[in-house]
Amino acid sequence: MVVLPGPNSFTYVAATGDWRLFVGQGRFEILPQVGAWEYSSGANLENLAALIVEAKAHATSNGIDWSGN
């Protein structure tokens, strides 16, 4: 995972290169790096799940309110 810091936010890029997340205070976006939301393999969803888990741990430890409240 590559972490790109921004003002009160982080952008996370999956090491697999297929997903990107934007996480800020009260905002969460999931963005595919290539193609669209439809994939022919569950591997892409496994990559997304792993990225979300890593991003949550990093964001919350850096003061981002993951709950959106």
Secondary structure, 3 states (H helix, E strand, C coil): CEEEEECCEEEEECCCCCEEEEEECCEEEEEECCCCCCCCCCHHHHHHHHHHHHHHHHHHHCCCCCCCC
